[in-house]
Amino acid sequence: MANVQVLDKDKHRQLRYNNGQLFSAIAKSHVVQITVFELAKVAAEYPIAFIKDRSTGQFHLVALLGLQPQENLFIQDEQWLANYIPLQIRATPFGLSPHPNDENKHLLCVDLDSPLIGESTGDALFDEEGNQTNLLVEKSESISQLREQSAISQKFINILIKKDLLSPQSLSIKQQDGEEYSLTGLYAINEANLNQLSAESFLELRQLGFISSIYACLFSLSRVETLVRLKAKQ
């Protein structure tokens, strides 16, 4: 279970970030949340889908990293087998927490139980005077960027729902050894509904800049074959 705390220059002065543990921290992540701004790069290497949070009903845009839960096929021999690493992974284990006194501000926080965080090895988060190091400044900027992009991504998802363009999707997988099974619990762009959109609705999507994002999601599903190949190499 995560132990997320707001970073404090006095309380957490000795903390260090060990980048060498990044892959072990996400070795059991079979999906990773992505933003609409990443779709072009993600679609080139990962299948893209939508998942629905059972407790909130909210949809999330994700890249598939494995064919089953707790399986990350992009990590083999301590290497990441793709050119692009999603922003959410690069931001691990940092995040933002709402400011208790100002709803327009957020505080940088970190998961103290992450293998990336410790006091013995890695790069310091604070210098001797308690100032943020360049590393922590960069992480903070990445987290802020991720938050801003996530807001636009939610707008993208909301309009897909409004236009009835998201539908449950079951992906049939046939492995090289002949075993067959299906990936369920996923949602994808409904291409038939997309093709039946009125000219007005299609124009609205184009004006919002979401047409290329929609097709990136559709084209990315061919990357399921990448997961099958990686599975066969295990």
trRosetta pair geometry for C-beta under 8 A, 3 or more apart (Angstrom, degrees):
i j d omega theta_ij theta_ji phi_ij phi_ji
1 113 7.2 74 88 39 48 171
2 111 4.7 -67 -154 -133 101 117
2 113 5.9 -162 -138 45 39 121
2 114 7.8 17 -129 -52 86 83
3 111 6.2 106 59 -164 56 64
3 112 4.4 -59 96 55 111 96
3 113 4.3 108 16 -25 102 104
4 95 6.7 -26 -143 48 129 127
4 97 7.4 150 146 -70 118 122
4 109 5.3 52 177 148 94 128
4 110 7.1 -180 -142 91 64 24
4 111 5.2 -35 -86 -92 72 67
4 112 7.6 177 -93 3 20 78
5 8 7.8 -60 145 -3 110 97
5 12 7.6 163 102 -63 123 131
5 109 6.0 -175 96 -155 27 96
5 110 6.6 -24 61 60 72 69
5 112 5.8 20 15 -27 114 118
6 97 5.5 -95 -83 45 96 143
6 107 4.7 4 -138 129 117 133
6 108 7.2 103 -155 80 68 46
6 109 4.8 -59 -95 -94 45 93
7 12 5.5 -89 -151 52 71 152
7 15 7.9 -108 -133 44 100 153
7 107 7.6 -168 37 161 74 93
7 108 5.1 -23 25 101 121 95
7 109 6.2 -171 -18 -112 76 32
7 110 5.6 62 -68 -2 100 107
7 125 7.1 -120 -149 153 134 143
7 136 7.8 168 173 -156 166 130
8 11 3.8 44 79 30 123 108
8 12 5.4 119 59 7 65 96
9 12 7.1 -58 -104 58 14 80
9 13 6.2 50 168 -83 53 80
9 126 5.4 138 -141 -120 79 149
9 130 4.0 77 163 -172 125 99
9 131 7.6 23 -133 -65 136 17
9 132 7.8 -94 -95 -58 108 67
10 13 6.2 -12 -147 -40 21 109
10 130 6.8 -1 -68 -125 60 129
12 15 4.6 -10 178 -10 92 126
12 110 7.6 123 -152 43 159 132
12 125 6.8 -25 134 76 108 139
12 126 7.1 123 104 -7 78 129
13 126 5.2 -85 -137 74 56 138
13 130 6.3 -57 -109 -104 106 77
14 119 4.6 22 136 -135 109 111
15 110 7.4 117 173 86 159 160
15 117 6.0 -17 -162 -164 109 97
15 118 7.5 141 -148 84 64 16
15 119 6.3 -66 -102 -87 37 73
15 124 7.6 110 88 -151 52 56
15 125 4.8 -4 90 17 100 129
15 126 7.4 70 49 9 86 96
16 117 7.4 150 76 -152 46 50
16 118 5.9 -31 61 76 92 64
16 119 6.1 121 10 -125 98 25
16 120 7.3 -120 41 53 136 28
16 121 6.4 -166 104 95 142 28
16 122 3.7 143 144 77 106 100
16 123 6.0 151 -161 67 87 26
16 124 5.6 -46 -103 -88 82 42
16 125 6.8 -155 -100 -16 29 83
17 116 5.9 4 -155 158 72 94
17 117 6.4 -23 -103 -96 59 64
17 122 4.9 -160 81 164 30 132
17 123 5.2 -28 58 61 87 85
17 125 6.2 98 -25 -67 101 91
17 135 6.2 -166 43 150 136 139
17 136 7.9 164 -18 -74 136 76
17 139 7.7 -169 -90 -55 166 150
18 21 4.8 51 103 6 107 111
18 115 7.5 -75 71 141 119 69
18 116 5.6 -160 59 -155 73 49
18 117 7.5 -157 17 -64 86 17
18 118 6.3 8 -13 27 123 107
18 121 5.2 50 -95 104 124 94
18 122 3.4 -103 -70 -75 66 121
18 123 7.8 158 -81 13 38 66
19 22 5.6 -7 -172 -33 56 113
19 116 7.2 38 -91 -143 29 102
19 122 7.0 137 -3 -135 62 99
19 123 7.4 25 -18 7 101 113
20 122 7.8 -140 21 -93 92 88
21 24 5.1 -59 -165 45 70 113
21 25 5.9 79 136 -34 85 100
21 114 8.0 135 114 150 125 84
21 115 4.3 -136 171 123 137 101
21 116 4.9 -166 82 -86 111 57
22 25 5.8 -62 -158 28 30 114
22 26 7.0 -11 161 11 65 107
22 89 7.4 81 177 166 110 93
22 92 6.8 121 -144 80 83 117
22 116 6.2 52 -84 -94 56 119
23 26 6.5 -76 -149 51 33 87
23 27 6.2 65 151 -70 69 87
23 75 4.9 143 -168 -128 113 129
23 78 6.2 151 66 -146 153 57
23 79 8.0 -5 -89 -19 161 4
23 80 6.6 -149 -95 -63 116 89
24 27 5.4 -17 -142 -25 35 122
24 115 5.4 -49 98 79 115 156
25 92 5.8 161 119 144 138 137
25 93 6.6 -118 -166 -60 147 106
25 114 5.6 25 -129 -164 127 95
25 115 5.2 -152 -77 46 87 98
25 116 5.4 -14 -59 -33 148 104
26 29 4.4 -42 -169 15 81 128
26 32 7.4 19 -163 -86 134 121
26 72 6.3 102 132 -85 79 164
26 75 7.6 155 91 -43 85 141
26 89 5.8 -19 -54 -132 171 100
26 92 6.4 -170 -54 -13 115 175
27 72 5.5 -142 -164 37 34 129
27 75 5.6 -97 -117 73 74 159
28 70 4.2 -19 -163 -148 97 74
28 71 7.5 6 -143 -45 53 22
28 72 6.6 -105 -74 -13 9 105
29 32 5.9 60 145 -70 129 87
29 65 6.0 43 109 53 78 150
29 66 8.0 156 107 0 40 117
29 72 5.5 40 61 -73 63 121
30 64 7.0 -11 157 -159 77 69
30 65 5.4 -159 -160 67 33 87
30 66 3.6 -81 -130 50 91 112
30 67 7.6 -103 -153 34 122 20
30 68 6.5 -116 -115 93 156 28
30 69 5.4 -126 8 -123 144 30
30 70 6.4 -26 -32 5 109 17
30 71 5.0 42 -93 55 109 66
30 72 6.3 -136 -87 -71 47 60
31 49 7.8 -77 -125 60 124 107
31 51 6.6 51 164 -20 170 146
31 62 4.3 14 -180 171 114 141
31 63 6.9 156 -157 76 64 44
31 64 5.8 -34 -102 -108 79 49
31 65 6.2 -170 -84 14 23 91
31 66 7.8 -96 -44 36 54 81
32 62 6.3 147 72 -155 32 86
32 63 5.4 -14 59 54 88 94
32 65 6.0 62 -10 -33 98 125
32 86 5.1 157 116 59 133 150
32 88 5.3 175 174 75 102 127
32 89 5.7 -18 -148 -51 153 98
33 60 5.4 -64 -115 176 106 122
33 61 6.7 85 -158 75 70 61
33 62 5.5 -54 -97 -97 44 80
33 86 7.9 162 83 152 41 144
33 88 5.1 118 69 -73 79 163
33 150 7.9 30 146 -115 124 110
34 38 4.9 -112 -175 71 107 133
34 39 7.3 126 131 -76 128 59
34 42 5.4 35 -152 -79 163 162
34 48 7.3 -78 50 -125 141 103
34 61 5.6 -84 68 118 77 97
34 62 6.3 126 9 -131 87 26
34 63 5.1 69 -30 -23 132 98
34 86 5.1 -96 -98 -139 95 129
34 87 7.3 110 -136 32 65 89
34 88 6.7 -112 -85 -4 46 118
34 153 7.8 179 111 -125 55 149
35 38 5.2 95 60 3 74 102
35 39 8.0 -102 104 -35 49 77
35 61 7.1 102 -112 78 20 131
35 87 6.6 -13 10 40 113 134
35 146 6.9 -159 -41 -146 135 62
35 149 3.8 26 -165 141 160 117
35 150 5.8 -94 -100 -75 108 52
35 152 7.2 62 -172 68 107 96
35 153 4.6 -119 -144 -56 67 134
36 39 5.7 -16 -162 -25 45 118
36 61 6.9 69 -64 62 68 175
36 149 7.1 -162 42 -180 73 89
36 152 5.8 -107 42 115 125 99
36 153 4.4 179 -15 -100 92 74
36 156 4.7 135 -78 -23 143 159
36 210 7.5 -49 -160 -117 139 84
36 213 5.2 -6 -159 -130 100 142
37 149 4.9 -82 12 -140 127 123
37 152 7.2 66 -38 78 98 135
37 153 7.7 -87 -2 -63 76 98
38 41 5.7 -69 -171 52 68 103
38 42 5.0 62 135 -26 96 115
38 84 7.8 155 -167 161 101 134
38 86 6.1 70 175 -131 161 80
38 87 6.2 -139 -70 -5 138 106
38 149 7.7 71 -20 167 92 147
39 42 5.7 -61 -133 44 28 108
39 43 5.6 32 168 -26 68 111
39 48 6.8 31 -136 -101 85 163
39 212 7.8 144 93 123 129 83
39 213 5.1 110 36 -133 168 74
39 216 4.1 100 152 107 112 152
39 217 6.8 -51 -149 -53 125 73
39 220 7.9 -106 -167 -45 82 138
40 43 6.2 -54 -143 31 20 111
40 44 7.2 26 154 -26 54 104
40 212 7.4 -3 -76 148 101 116
40 216 5.9 -94 -83 -112 47 141
41 44 6.0 -54 -162 21 33 115
41 45 7.6 -13 158 13 61 107
41 84 4.4 157 160 -120 113 166
42 45 6.8 -93 -164 51 34 84
42 46 5.2 -50 -178 48 79 112
42 48 6.1 88 122 -76 119 113
42 63 5.1 -121 -165 -86 123 128
42 84 6.6 -121 -80 104 48 137
42 86 6.4 40 -96 -88 113 98
42 216 7.7 80 68 160 88 121
42 220 7.0 4 117 -117 83 143
43 46 7.3 -74 -94 59 20 67
43 48 6.0 -41 -91 -17 77 128
43 216 4.1 -127 -46 -174 155 88
43 217 7.2 -100 -96 -68 119 26
43 219 5.8 59 179 82 126 99
43 220 3.9 -104 -135 -77 79 106
43 223 7.4 -167 -170 -22 46 138
44 83 7.9 -34 103 51 123 116
44 84 7.2 88 62 10 110 133
45 82 4.5 109 165 -147 147 117
45 83 6.6 -167 -65 34 150 82
45 84 6.0 169 23 40 141 100
45 223 6.5 92 146 -139 20 141
45 226 6.9 149 -174 -157 55 174
46 63 4.0 29 129 -166 149 113
46 64 6.2 168 178 52 95 61
46 65 7.1 -25 -135 -80 123 57
46 82 6.9 8 -52 -121 94 160
46 86 8.0 -28 9 -49 160 114
46 220 6.7 2 93 -169 55 119
46 223 5.6 121 154 128 10 152
46 226 7.5 -104 -103 73 36 144
47 63 7.1 131 75 -160 47 62
47 64 4.4 -11 71 37 101 120
47 171 7.8 38 180 -103 159 164
47 220 5.4 134 -139 141 38 92
47 221 5.6 54 -140 -120 99 40
47 222 7.9 -179 -97 54 87 29
47 223 4.5 -162 -59 77 65 97
47 224 4.8 47 -70 -65 143 69
47 226 7.6 -172 -30 44 87 106
47 227 6.8 -48 0 -18 119 125
48 61 7.1 -4 -172 -174 104 87
48 62 7.2 161 -153 87 59 42
48 63 5.8 -38 -99 -100 67 62
48 64 7.5 -150 -82 -1 18 84
48 216 7.0 35 22 128 157 84
48 217 4.9 -106 96 -128 127 66
48 220 4.1 51 11 86 97 156
48 221 7.5 -82 47 -59 67 62
48 223 8.0 63 -11 42 67 130
49 62 5.9 -23 69 68 75 90
49 64 6.0 48 9 -45 114 108
49 169 6.8 -138 -136 64 110 131
49 186 4.3 -41 -177 -159 144 116
49 187 6.6 129 177 60 86 47
49 188 5.8 -57 -129 -79 78 82
49 217 8.0 120 -88 -161 27 98
49 221 8.0 84 -73 -95 85 89
50 59 5.1 3 179 -174 115 113
50 60 6.8 156 -157 75 65 40
50 61 6.0 -33 -102 -98 77 52
50 62 7.0 135 -113 20 25 84
50 157 7.0 139 -130 -126 129 107
50 160 7.9 -160 -70 101 159 152
50 166 5.9 -49 61 -140 158 123
50 186 7.0 113 61 -173 51 67
50 187 4.0 -46 76 74 103 101
50 188 6.8 175 20 -77 93 32
51 59 7.1 154 79 -152 34 63
51 60 5.4 -19 61 58 84 94
51 62 5.6 9 2 7 109 136
51 185 6.6 23 -133 141 94 91
51 186 6.4 -52 -86 -115 74 57
51 187 6.9 171 -84 17 25 91
52 57 6.6 -17 -176 -154 103 39
52 58 7.3 163 -152 84 61 30
52 59 5.4 -34 -97 -95 70 69
52 60 7.8 172 -89 15 23 75
52 185 7.9 -132 37 -176 86 75
52 187 6.5 72 -34 -18 99 128
53 56 4.4 10 101 45 129 94
53 57 6.5 -41 75 16 82 14
53 58 4.8 11 30 55 122 79
53 59 7.6 -143 4 -75 80 21
53 60 6.7 75 -39 -17 96 110
54 57 7.9 21 -163 -67 16 47
59 157 4.9 -173 87 -173 116 132
59 161 7.0 174 7 -61 144 122
59 166 6.8 -33 -121 -163 162 169
59 187 6.8 -58 -134 52 120 147
60 157 7.7 -37 -103 -94 17 158
61 153 5.5 -115 23 -177 136 119
61 156 7.3 14 -52 87 144 124
61 157 6.3 -137 -44 -69 100 114
63 86 5.9 -167 20 -58 140 141
64 67 7.9 60 166 -82 120 42
64 183 7.8 17 -133 -168 148 160
64 224 7.5 13 76 -101 146 74
64 227 6.6 -39 119 -66 113 147
65 71 7.6 -179 108 105 82 61
65 72 4.7 -14 141 -131 124 74
65 73 6.4 174 159 32 63 73
65 74 5.5 -79 -153 5 93 113
66 69 7.7 134 92 -97 129 6
66 70 7.7 -76 82 82 165 26
66 71 3.3 156 -169 97 147 86
66 72 5.4 -85 -49 -83 115 27
66 73 5.0 140 -103 -15 69 90
66 227 6.9 138 -143 -148 22 120
67 71 6.3 -40 45 92 61 143
67 73 7.1 48 -8 -36 85 135
67 173 6.1 95 -149 -127 125 171
67 183 6.6 -112 -158 -77 66 115
67 227 5.4 141 -58 153 94 126
67 228 7.5 82 -74 -80 138 57
67 231 5.9 -2 0 -75 137 140
68 71 4.9 59 65 9 74 136
72 75 5.0 35 112 15 112 108
73 76 7.5 1 -179 -44 51 106
73 81 7.7 -63 132 50 69 132
73 227 5.6 117 52 -143 156 73
73 230 4.0 106 161 117 119 131
73 231 5.8 -55 -117 -65 138 67
73 234 7.4 -88 -129 -57 87 117
74 80 5.7 18 148 -157 100 69
74 81 4.9 -146 -155 48 62 87
74 82 5.5 -31 -146 -8 125 109
74 230 6.9 -31 -76 -151 46 162
75 78 7.4 8 -173 -110 90 22
75 79 7.3 158 -148 73 52 37
75 80 6.3 -25 -93 -98 66 58
75 81 7.4 -150 -69 1 18 92
76 79 6.3 -30 74 58 61 85
76 81 5.9 24 27 -39 104 126
76 230 7.3 -155 -31 -162 135 97
76 233 7.0 5 -127 109 166 117
76 234 7.3 -129 -109 -98 120 70
80 85 6.0 1 162 -85 162 111
81 230 6.5 152 89 -115 154 123
82 85 7.0 138 84 -72 102 58
85 89 5.3 -102 171 79 96 130
85 90 5.7 112 113 -55 112 99
86 89 5.0 93 69 6 81 102
86 90 7.2 -157 100 -3 43 90
87 90 5.6 -60 -147 41 36 110
87 91 6.1 34 155 -22 70 109
87 142 6.7 -168 -166 -174 97 100
87 145 7.3 -110 -163 103 143 109
87 146 5.4 180 135 -95 124 102
87 149 7.4 59 66 59 162 153
88 91 5.8 -59 -148 36 29 111
88 92 7.1 52 149 -43 59 90
88 146 6.6 119 -85 -142 62 135
89 92 5.7 -31 -162 -3 38 118
90 142 6.4 -107 113 -173 105 150
91 94 5.6 -102 173 61 78 91
91 95 7.5 90 144 -79 116 57
91 139 6.9 122 -141 -158 64 79
91 142 5.1 -164 -95 124 92 116
91 143 5.4 123 -151 -84 124 72
91 146 5.6 -26 -57 -34 159 156
92 114 7.0 174 167 -142 90 146
92 116 6.7 133 128 -5 88 157
93 110 5.8 78 101 -164 91 74
93 111 3.9 -92 166 41 124 105
93 114 3.5 -131 -45 -51 163 165
93 116 5.3 166 -5 51 109 125
93 117 6.2 -86 51 -24 131 116
94 108 6.5 -19 -168 -168 111 93
94 109 7.0 146 -160 81 61 46
94 110 5.3 -31 -103 -97 66 78
94 139 5.0 108 3 165 164 119
94 140 7.5 -103 165 -78 150 48
94 142 7.8 94 73 76 131 106
94 143 5.3 -95 119 -67 111 133
95 108 7.8 144 81 -156 34 51
95 109 5.3 -28 71 68 81 94
95 110 7.5 158 24 -87 73 31
95 111 7.6 58 3 -34 112 89
95 143 6.3 168 -131 -142 23 128
96 106 3.9 24 180 157 116 137
96 107 6.8 137 -159 65 65 36
96 108 6.5 -40 -103 -99 64 43
96 109 6.7 136 -122 18 13 92
96 143 5.6 149 -43 154 97 120
96 144 7.4 98 -69 -83 138 57
96 147 5.8 -5 19 -69 150 139
97 106 6.3 146 67 -167 33 83
97 107 4.9 -31 64 63 91 93
97 108 7.9 -17 19 80 85 3
97 109 4.6 63 -19 -26 113 135
98 103 6.9 -10 -163 -130 112 55
98 106 6.0 -54 -103 -111 32 76
98 107 7.7 3 93 16 14 87
99 102 4.5 -10 99 57 135 80
99 103 7.2 -139 62 -74 90 17
99 104 7.8 -27 40 63 127 44
99 105 3.9 19 -9 88 148 96
99 106 6.0 -124 -29 -90 85 21
99 107 5.7 120 -87 -32 71 93
102 105 4.2 36 96 21 117 111
106 144 7.9 166 63 -102 125 80
106 147 7.1 -169 24 -108 165 169
108 136 7.7 100 147 -180 159 99
108 139 7.7 97 -154 109 131 99
108 140 5.2 -54 -91 -111 141 98
108 143 6.6 124 -120 62 90 156
110 114 7.4 -98 171 22 85 127
110 117 6.1 126 157 -90 124 152
110 125 8.0 -66 -48 -113 161 159
111 114 4.3 89 93 -30 105 107
111 117 6.9 174 87 8 61 140
112 117 5.8 -109 -136 104 41 143
113 117 7.9 42 43 57 14 116
114 117 4.9 74 69 10 94 102
115 118 7.9 -7 -169 -39 42 110
116 122 7.7 107 179 -112 59 155
118 121 6.4 24 79 43 127 70
118 122 6.5 121 53 12 90 128
123 133 7.0 -152 155 107 100 155
123 135 5.0 129 124 -50 134 166
124 127 6.7 102 117 -86 137 44
124 133 5.4 121 96 -37 85 150
124 135 7.5 140 78 38 49 132
125 132 7.1 -44 163 -139 68 68
125 133 6.1 -154 -173 22 19 109
125 135 6.8 -98 -110 87 49 111
125 136 4.6 84 -160 -69 74 128
126 130 5.5 -12 -179 -145 128 36
126 131 6.6 143 -156 69 76 30
126 132 6.3 -52 -103 -98 67 37
126 133 6.4 -147 -96 -22 13 88
126 136 7.1 10 -64 -7 55 157
127 130 7.2 -54 69 15 65 16
127 131 5.1 -7 37 58 108 87
127 132 7.9 16 -1 87 86 9
127 133 5.7 127 -48 -77 83 83
132 136 4.2 -121 -164 87 97 123
132 137 5.2 123 124 -57 122 79
132 140 7.1 -9 -169 -14 157 139
133 136 5.2 94 52 10 72 97
133 137 7.1 -130 100 -4 38 90
134 137 5.5 -54 -147 37 34 115
134 138 6.2 36 155 -21 67 105
135 138 5.9 -59 -154 35 27 110
135 139 6.4 24 152 -17 64 107
136 139 5.5 -51 -144 37 36 113
136 140 6.2 41 153 -23 66 104
137 140 5.7 -54 -149 35 29 114
137 141 6.5 29 152 -18 63 105
138 141 5.7 -54 -149 36 31 111
138 142 6.4 33 152 -20 64 105
139 142 5.6 -53 -148 35 32 113
139 143 6.4 33 153 -20 65 105
140 143 5.8 -53 -148 35 30 111
140 144 6.5 30 153 -18 63 106
141 144 5.7 -54 -148 37 32 111
141 145 6.3 35 152 -20 64 106
142 145 5.6 -54 -149 37 31 113
142 146 6.3 35 151 -22 65 105
143 146 5.5 -51 -148 34 32 115
143 147 6.5 35 152 -21 64 103
144 147 5.7 -51 -150 32 32 113
144 148 6.6 31 152 -16 64 105
145 148 5.9 -56 -150 37 32 109
145 149 6.2 26 155 -14 67 110
146 149 5.9 -59 -144 42 29 108
146 150 6.1 36 155 -28 64 108
147 150 5.7 -52 -146 30 28 115
147 151 7.0 34 154 -24 60 99
148 151 6.0 -52 -161 24 33 112
148 152 7.3 24 148 -9 63 102
149 152 5.8 -56 -157 38 40 108
149 153 6.2 45 146 -24 70 107
150 153 5.2 -52 -145 36 35 118
150 154 6.5 40 154 -23 65 99
151 154 5.9 -50 -153 30 31 111
151 155 6.9 34 146 -19 60 102
152 155 5.4 -50 -155 32 39 116
152 156 6.6 46 145 -22 66 100
153 156 5.4 -47 -154 31 37 117
153 157 6.5 36 149 -17 66 102
154 157 5.5 -49 -147 37 37 112
154 158 6.2 41 152 -23 66 105
155 158 5.7 -52 -145 34 30 114
155 159 6.6 24 158 -15 63 104
155 208 7.8 -149 136 -169 114 129
156 159 6.4 -62 -152 36 26 102
156 160 6.6 28 151 -20 62 107
156 208 8.0 162 -99 139 69 127
156 210 5.6 164 -128 -120 92 122
156 213 6.1 -76 -145 128 138 157
157 160 5.6 -56 -153 33 33 114
157 161 6.5 32 152 -18 66 105
157 166 7.8 29 -159 -57 73 146
158 161 5.7 -55 -152 35 33 111
158 162 6.3 35 150 -21 66 107
159 162 5.2 -48 -143 37 39 117
159 163 6.1 27 159 -9 68 108
159 204 7.8 -154 -163 128 132 112
159 205 7.0 158 138 -101 134 82
159 208 6.8 102 -2 80 175 174
159 210 6.8 175 78 4 138 174
160 163 6.2 -64 -144 47 26 99
160 165 4.4 -97 -160 70 75 109
160 166 5.0 77 137 -39 111 101
160 189 7.2 -93 -147 -107 126 79
160 214 7.7 160 -99 -103 109 101
161 164 7.6 27 -179 -77 32 33
161 165 7.6 -86 -55 43 19 75
161 166 5.7 -24 -86 21 62 125
163 193 7.5 140 137 143 85 116
163 197 6.6 3 -172 -109 123 116
163 201 5.8 130 -126 -173 118 128
163 205 7.4 -3 -50 -65 165 118
164 190 7.2 -42 139 48 70 142
164 193 5.5 -123 112 -167 91 149
165 189 5.7 -16 162 -146 96 74
165 190 5.5 -152 -159 39 43 89
165 193 5.5 -160 -104 98 57 122
165 194 5.8 69 -131 -73 109 83
165 214 7.4 -50 166 -131 146 123
166 187 4.9 29 -179 163 101 127
166 188 7.4 157 -145 77 64 18
166 189 7.0 -49 -96 -100 53 38
166 190 6.7 -151 -81 -13 2 97
167 187 6.4 164 81 -153 23 83
167 188 6.7 -34 64 62 73 66
167 190 4.1 77 -6 -72 120 111
167 193 7.5 142 -33 1 121 133
168 186 7.3 110 -161 82 58 49
168 187 5.8 -57 -98 -100 37 72
169 186 4.9 -56 70 101 92 97
169 187 5.9 114 7 -145 95 20
169 188 3.7 41 -40 6 154 111
170 182 4.9 6 177 -180 105 126
170 183 6.8 165 -160 76 54 54
170 184 5.2 -5 -114 -98 93 74
170 186 7.3 145 -88 47 33 97
171 182 6.4 151 75 -160 45 67
171 183 4.2 0 53 47 102 108
171 186 6.7 9 -11 46 103 147
171 221 7.4 -157 -108 -158 121 104
171 224 5.8 -160 -175 -116 139 153
172 180 6.9 -3 -176 -169 90 102
172 181 8.0 179 -151 100 54 25
172 182 5.4 -33 -98 -100 55 85
173 180 6.7 164 88 -151 56 54
173 181 5.6 -14 60 66 102 67
173 182 6.8 165 13 -99 82 28
173 183 6.3 72 -26 -23 118 94
173 224 6.9 -129 -99 168 92 120
173 227 8.0 -62 -125 96 128 115
173 228 6.4 -178 -158 -87 99 107
174 178 7.2 -26 -173 -151 91 29
174 179 7.5 165 -153 86 50 41
174 180 4.8 -15 -102 -99 75 89
174 228 7.6 22 76 -131 49 142
175 178 6.9 -28 77 39 77 21
175 179 4.6 5 39 58 118 89
175 180 7.4 -152 13 -74 74 39
175 228 6.0 -167 -114 -151 58 94
175 231 6.2 -87 -124 104 112 132
175 232 6.6 160 -170 -74 92 91
176 228 6.9 129 -32 162 85 99
176 229 7.9 73 -40 -105 126 48
176 232 4.4 38 20 -105 133 137
177 232 7.5 168 -25 -117 86 92
183 186 6.0 28 130 -8 101 131
188 217 7.0 168 -156 154 76 109
188 218 7.8 103 174 -101 105 58
188 221 6.8 36 -137 -79 143 132
189 194 6.3 25 167 -47 107 134
189 214 5.7 116 -118 -163 151 84
189 217 5.1 114 -20 102 123 125
189 218 5.3 -68 60 -69 135 88
190 193 4.0 39 105 20 117 114
190 194 6.5 165 92 -20 61 84
191 194 5.2 -50 -146 33 36 119
191 195 6.4 34 156 -18 67 103
191 218 6.2 91 -84 -123 109 129
192 195 6.0 -57 -152 36 29 108
192 196 6.6 16 152 -10 63 113
193 196 5.7 -66 -147 44 34 107
193 197 7.2 63 151 -53 63 80
194 197 6.0 -25 -165 -17 36 113
194 214 6.7 151 -125 167 138 138
197 201 4.3 -120 -174 86 105 121
197 202 4.8 129 108 -56 125 87
197 205 7.6 -7 170 -2 166 134
198 201 4.7 93 54 7 81 100
198 202 6.9 -150 91 -4 42 87
199 202 5.8 -56 -145 39 31 111
199 203 6.2 35 154 -22 65 107
200 203 5.8 -55 -149 35 28 112
200 204 6.6 33 151 -24 62 103
201 204 5.5 -49 -152 30 34 116
201 205 6.7 33 151 -16 64 101
202 205 5.8 -53 -154 35 35 110
202 206 6.4 34 149 -19 66 106
202 211 7.8 55 -171 -96 78 114
203 206 5.5 -54 -147 37 34 112
203 207 6.2 35 155 -21 67 106
204 207 5.9 -55 -147 36 29 110
204 208 6.5 23 154 -13 62 109
205 208 5.8 -61 -150 40 31 109
205 210 4.8 -89 -169 70 81 106
205 211 5.5 108 127 -66 103 76
205 214 7.0 7 177 -23 137 140
206 209 7.6 43 178 -73 34 25
206 210 7.6 -104 -77 49 21 66
206 211 4.9 15 -97 -32 69 129
209 212 7.4 -35 176 29 65 101
209 213 7.5 68 129 -13 69 114
210 213 4.8 -58 -155 42 59 120
210 214 6.0 66 147 -29 82 97
211 214 5.8 -53 -153 30 31 111
211 215 6.7 19 155 -8 64 106
212 215 5.9 -58 -148 43 34 105
212 216 6.2 43 151 -28 66 105
213 216 5.6 -50 -147 30 31 116
213 217 6.8 33 153 -19 62 101
214 217 5.9 -55 -159 32 32 111
214 218 6.6 27 148 -15 65 107
215 218 5.3 -51 -145 38 41 113
215 219 5.9 35 159 -16 72 107
216 219 6.1 -56 -140 41 27 105
216 220 6.1 36 157 -34 62 109
217 220 5.9 -55 -149 24 25 117
217 221 7.9 39 154 -35 55 91
218 221 6.6 -47 -175 3 35 110
219 222 6.5 -37 176 11 55 110
220 223 5.3 -34 -177 10 65 120
221 224 6.1 -2 178 -19 59 108
222 225 6.4 -21 168 9 62 111
223 226 4.7 -20 -172 11 73 121
223 227 7.3 77 138 -16 72 89
224 227 5.6 -48 -163 32 46 113
224 228 6.6 49 142 -21 69 102
225 228 5.3 -49 -149 34 40 116
225 229 6.4 41 153 -20 68 102
226 229 5.8 -55 -151 35 31 110
226 230 6.3 28 153 -16 65 108
227 230 5.7 -56 -145 39 32 110
227 231 6.2 38 154 -25 66 105
228 231 5.6 -52 -148 32 30 115
228 232 6.6 31 153 -21 62 105
229 232 5.8 -55 -153 32 32 112
229 233 6.8 28 152 -20 63 106
230 233 5.8 -58 -153 32 35 112
230 234 7.4 53 148 -41 62 90
231 234 6.0 -37 -165 -1 38 116
